[in-house]
Amino acid sequence: MFVRHSVHIDHPVAACTDVLMSGPKKWFPRLSSKNVGTVGTHIAGVPVHKRVTVELGEPVKTSTWTVIPLNWKATFPEKLFPTMTGKIELAPVDTNTTRLTVSGMYKPPLGRLGEQLEETLMGGVAESTVKELAESIAKRLESALR
C-alpha cells in the first residue's frame, strides 16, 4: 500500500533543508537517542501512538530539493504492525514556500486477515499516521526557522 501527505511551509527550501540536514533530533517527533520514535494518529479525538525504530538513510540533496530515505518498524509486537519504507522530501513551491512530503509503502501484517483489516480500517490509520508525521515535521522545521 502507498501513502503520502504533503504540507506547505512558508520558508524557502534552502532554509528548510538546512534544518533537515542538522539532524533528526531537531525535526523527527519524539525521537530518542536510540532512534526510537513515536508515530500515530488521533482516532475519535483520542491520540493513538506506537513506538517505532526509525532508520534514516543518507540525504540526497540537489540545488532545489532534498530527500531523506525513511524506514520504521514497531518496537513490539513487531508482527502486528506494518513496516514502513519511504522518504521525506523537500521541494520548492516558489521562492518563499517549500513543500514537505512524507510518503512510503507498507504491507499489511497478518496475511489475509491483515489485508481485510486494511480495507476496512488500517488504510485510514496509515494515511492518518503519515499525515500527522508530515504535519509534525513541518511544525518542527517552522519552529527552528523562527
Secondary structure, DSSP 4 states (H G I P E B T S, - for coil): -EEEEEEEESS-HHHHHHHHHT-GGGTSTT--TTSEEEEEEEETTEEEEEEEEEEE---EE-SS-EEEEEEEEESSSGGGS--EEEEEEEEEEETTEEEEEEEEEE--SSHHHHHHHIIIIIHHHHHHHHHHHHHHHHHHHHHHT-
